Amino acid sequence: MPKDAFIRARTTVDLKERVETILARLGMNTSDAINLFFHQVELHNGLPFEVKLPNAETLSALNDLEKNRDVTISSLAEFKQSLE
């Protein structure tokens, strides 16, 4: 089936460039990625990932993190160690 429909979307230059770099590493271009996304939407009969609003506990934790309240881990290494 020929691809003869056009899609126009707006985004920031920075995001577009970062995403195109990632897609190139995957051997894809923007059109390939959009078509893949559309096929996944069709396959899942909706978005192929969960989209929801955070609950009160998550919002509180994010707020604490933004204000550096109750944050006891200061590095990624420390965080990884805390998981062991």
C-alpha positions in Angstrom: 0.0 0.0 0.0 1.5 3.4 -1.0 2.2 5.8 1.8 0.5 9.0 0.6 -0.8 10.6 3.8 1.0 13.5 5.4 1.2 14.2 9.1 2.3 17.6 10.5 3.4 18.0 14.1 5.2 20.7 16.0 7.9 20.1 18.6 11.0 21.9 19.8 14.2 21.8 17.7 16.2 20.3 20.6 13.8 17.4 21.1 13.6 16.7 17.4 17.4 16.6 17.1 17.8 14.4 20.2 15.2 12.0 19.0 16.5 11.9 15.4 19.9 11.0 16.8 18.5 8.1 18.8 16.4 6.9 15.8 19.4 7.0 13.5 21.3 4.7 15.9 18.3 2.4 15.6 18.4 2.6 11.8 15.2 4.5 11.6 14.0 7.9 10.6 11.1 9.9 11.9 8.6 8.5 9.4 9.6 5.0 10.3 9.1 5.8 14.0 5.7 7.4 13.5 4.5 4.4 11.4 5.8 2.0 14.1 3.9 4.0 16.7 0.7 4.1 14.6 0.9 0.3 14.1 1.3 -0.2 17.9 -1.7 2.1 18.6 -3.7 0.0 16.2 -2.5 -3.3 17.7 -3.2 -2.2 21.2 -6.4 -0.3 20.3 -5.0 2.6 22.2 -1.6 4.0 23.3 1.0 1.2 23.6 2.0 2.4 27.0 0.2 3.4 30.2 -0.7 7.1 30.6 -2.2 8.2 33.8 -2.1 11.0 36.4 0.1 10.3 39.4 -1.6 9.5 42.7 -1.3 11.7 45.8 1.6 9.6 47.2 3.6 10.0 44.0 2.8 13.7 43.8 4.0 14.1 47.4 7.2 12.2 46.7 7.9 14.2 43.5 7.3 17.5 45.5 9.7 16.4 48.2 12.3 15.4 45.6 12.0 18.8 43.9 12.5 20.6 47.2 15.2 18.1 48.4 13.1 17.2 51.4 13.4 13.7 52.9 16.0 12.8 50.3 18.7 10.7 51.8 20.4 9.4 48.7 22.7 11.8 47.0 24.2 9.8 44.1 23.3 7.1 41.6 25.9 4.8 43.1 24.4 5.3 46.6 21.0 4.5 45.1 22.2 1.3 43.4 23.8 0.3 46.7 20.6 0.9 48.6 18.8 -1.6 46.3 21.2 -4.5 47.1 
